[in-house]
Amino acid sequence: MKNMFAYRAQNISIERASALRPEIENFHAEYCAVLDQNQVELWPEFFIEDGLYRATSRENAELGMPVGLIYAEGRDMMHDRAVATSRTQMYAPRFTLHLVSNLRILEETATGEIESQANFLLMQTLIEGPSTVHLAGTYHDTHVRVDGQLKLKERHAIFDTEILANSLVYPI
């Protein structure tokens, strides 16, 4: 795992990045809507069959350590996690709200892979409590097209804190 926090300049024309931006912003909106509406069993459909999802701390990412708090290789593994999360709720009910900003399109390869970064803020509201910031961090994504639709080949959700609430069970 490379250090994802060294500044990386865009390697794409401003025109092409501008053309891709609305499509990737729409992808983020749909991805977040599924999670915020507690439809976690639909989450794996945002990935290609052999996609990779990793949620890890900034410290581990900076050190190039592949350890992830949530780690799933392939849609089947993601599906297992999603079903387990949605059907065995052993945590206080809550609402979540994902906010995604500062989208940067970094590169589009000759094979059509699109690399991007975006910041995220994950708010949560316990049914009988105030809304709080649950996590903040950065998505490091590789998108590909499957039948004309963007899918994630890889999503590295790197969260900034080293101290987590014990309720991080959902994908970010």
Residue pairs with C-beta under 8 A, 6 or more apart in sequence:
1 61
1 64
1 65
1 66
1 156
2 64
3 61
3 62
3 64
4 61
4 138
4 140
4 156
4 158
5 58
5 61
5 62
5 158
8 106
10 17
10 104
10 105
10 106
10 107
11 106
11 107
12 105
12 106
12 107
12 108
16 105
16 108
17 105
20 105
20 108
20 114
21 103
21 105
23 150
24 103
24 105
24 114
24 116
24 118
24 143
24 150
25 100
25 103
27 46
27 143
27 150
28 100
28 103
28 118
28 139
29 100
30 46
31 43
31 46
31 98
32 98
32 99
32 100
34 40
34 42
34 43
34 46
35 43
35 96
35 98
35 170
35 171
36 95
36 96
36 97
36 98
38 86
38 96
40 82
40 85
40 86
40 170
40 171
41 79
41 82
41 83
41 86
42 82
43 78
43 82
43 171
44 75
44 78
44 79
44 82
45 75
46 151
46 152
47 53
47 75
47 78
47 151
47 152
47 153
47 155
48 75
48 144
48 146
48 151
48 152
48 153
49 74
49 75
50 73
50 74
50 75
51 74
51 75
51 78
51 151
51 152
51 153
51 154
51 155
52 72
52 73
52 74
52 153
52 154
52 155
53 70
53 71
53 72
53 78
53 152
53 154
53 155
53 157
53 171
54 66
54 68
54 70
54 71
54 72
54 154
54 155
54 156
54 157
55 68
55 69
55 70
55 71
55 157
55 158
55 159
55 168
55 171
55 172
56 65
56 66
56 67
56 68
56 69
56 71
56 156
56 157
56 158
56 159
57 69
57 158
57 159
57 161
57 162
58 137
58 158
58 159
58 160
58 161
58 162
59 162
60 66
60 67
60 68
61 156
61 158
69 164
69 168
70 81
70 157
70 168
70 171
70 172
72 78
72 81
78 171
81 171
82 171
85 169
85 170
91 167
91 169
92 126
92 127
92 167
93 126
93 127
94 124
94 125
94 126
94 127
94 167
95 124
95 125
95 127
96 122
96 123
96 124
96 125
96 134
96 170
97 122
97 123
97 124
97 125
97 131
98 120
98 121
98 122
98 123
98 172
99 120
99 121
99 122
99 123
100 118
100 119
100 120
100 139
101 118
101 119
101 120
101 121
102 117
102 118
102 119
103 116
103 117
103 118
104 116
104 117
104 118
105 114
105 115
105 116
106 115
106 116
106 117
107 113
107 114
107 115
108 114
108 115
109 115
112 144
112 145
113 142
113 143
113 144
113 153
114 141
114 142
114 143
114 144
114 150
115 140
115 141
115 142
115 143
116 139
116 141
116 143
117 138
117 139
117 140
117 141
118 138
118 139
118 141
119 136
119 137
119 138
119 139
120 135
120 136
120 137
120 138
120 139
120 157
120 172
121 133
121 135
121 136
122 133
122 134
122 135
122 136
122 172
123 131
123 132
123 133
123 134
124 131
124 132
124 134
124 167
125 131
125 132
134 165
134 167
134 168
135 159
135 160
135 161
135 164
135 168
135 172
136 159
136 160
136 161
137 157
137 158
137 159
137 160
137 172
138 157
138 158
139 155
139 156
139 157
139 158
140 154
140 155
140 156
140 158
141 152
141 154
141 155
141 156
142 152
142 153
142 154
143 150
143 151
143 152
143 153
144 150
144 151
144 153
145 151
157 171
157 172
159 172
